Amino acid sequence: MQIDVGFGDPVIPQAKEMKFPTLLDMEPPVIMGYAAETVIAEKFEAALDLADLNSRMKDFYDIWILSQTHFFKGQMLQEAVTATCRRRKTAIRSDAEIFSDEFAERSDKRSQWSAFLGKGPVTDAPAEFSIVVRALRDFLLPLARLSEKDRIWNAIWTPGGPWHEQNIR
């Protein structure tokens, strides 16, 4: 398990109490933790900002696994991404390189992904980086498109997708 500590970034939705697992037979301590929306917002912003320089494969994995295991309300995720990108002065762009097939198939990215998987203990990730990029595109590209147009996104994501539009205005 790994703990990241951040300062100064928006936390949307608000941090919530989480029980921290213990190895010993004792009551788990309660800590304040980010909601999945904030985790995705920070990792997505880093991917947008770093673009082709990004070698943070764990960020791609984290977004992928959260999209496979969690429900999301589009508007809440959009608010988290917008606030984080605004704070860090990063544009939300639907033409970002991270959404492209070329990015997914780059040999350096495939090598970085293989190296990440080889470090362990990740056992549930796709072997191919292109599968992860396609899944992230399905998950985040609609958000980017609507954010560019300043449109509110009322959709629901079920684990593994797809988005189910409630009412886009």
ChimeraX attribute file (.defattr): number of C-alpha atoms within 10 A of each C-alpha:
attribute: neighborCount
match mode: 1-to-1
recipient: residues
	/A:1	3
	/A:2	3
	/A:3	6
	/A:4	5
	/A:5	5
	/A:6	9
	/A:7	6
	/A:8	6
	/A:9	14
	/A:10	20
	/A:11	22
	/A:12	22
	/A:13	15
	/A:14	14
	/A:15	14
	/A:16	11
	/A:17	13
	/A:18	14
	/A:19	12
	/A:20	12
	/A:21	12
	/A:22	10
	/A:23	6
	/A:24	7
	/A:25	6
	/A:26	8
	/A:27	10
	/A:28	13
	/A:29	11
	/A:30	12
	/A:31	11
	/A:32	12
	/A:33	19
	/A:34	17
	/A:35	17
	/A:36	20
	/A:37	24
	/A:38	25
	/A:39	19
	/A:40	24
	/A:41	24
	/A:42	22
	/A:43	20
	/A:44	22
	/A:45	21
	/A:46	18
	/A:47	21
	/A:48	21
	/A:49	18
	/A:50	15
	/A:51	14
	/A:52	15
	/A:53	9
	/A:54	16
	/A:55	16
	/A:56	16
	/A:57	18
	/A:58	14
	/A:59	18
	/A:60	21
	/A:61	23
	/A:62	16
	/A:63	23
	/A:64	22
	/A:65	18
	/A:66	17
	/A:67	24
	/A:68	16
	/A:69	12
	/A:70	14
	/A:71	16
	/A:72	19
	/A:73	17
	/A:74	25
	/A:75	17
	/A:76	18
	/A:77	21
	/A:78	23
	/A:79	20
	/A:80	25
	/A:81	29
	/A:82	22
	/A:83	19
	/A:84	24
	/A:85	22
	/A:86	15
	/A:87	12
	/A:88	15
	/A:89	11
	/A:90	15
	/A:91	16
	/A:92	22
	/A:93	16
	/A:94	20
	/A:95	11
	/A:96	17
	/A:97	16
	/A:98	23
	/A:99	20
	/A:100	15
	/A:101	13
	/A:102	11
	/A:103	19
	/A:104	20
	/A:105	15
	/A:106	14
	/A:107	12
	/A:108	13
	/A:109	20
	/A:110	18
	/A:111	13
	/A:112	17
	/A:113	23
	/A:114	15
	/A:115	12
	/A:116	17
	/A:117	19
	/A:118	11
	/A:119	8
	/A:120	8
	/A:121	8
	/A:122	12
	/A:123	9
	/A:124	9
	/A:125	14
	/A:126	14
	/A:127	13
	/A:128	14
	/A:129	24
	/A:130	20
	/A:131	15
	/A:132	20
	/A:133	21
	/A:134	18
	/A:135	21
	/A:136	20
	/A:137	18
	/A:138	17
	/A:139	21
	/A:140	22
	/A:141	20
	/A:142	14
	/A:143	24
	/A:144	21
	/A:145	15
	/A:146	18
	/A:147	20
	/A:148	12
	/A:149	8
	/A:150	10
	/A:151	14
	/A:152	17
	/A:153	22
	/A:154	17
	/A:155	19
	/A:156	17
	/A:157	18
	/A:158	16
	/A:159	15
	/A:160	17
	/A:161	17
	/A:162	14
	/A:163	20
	/A:164	13
	/A:165	12
	/A:166	12
	/A:167	9
	/A:168	12
	/A:169	9
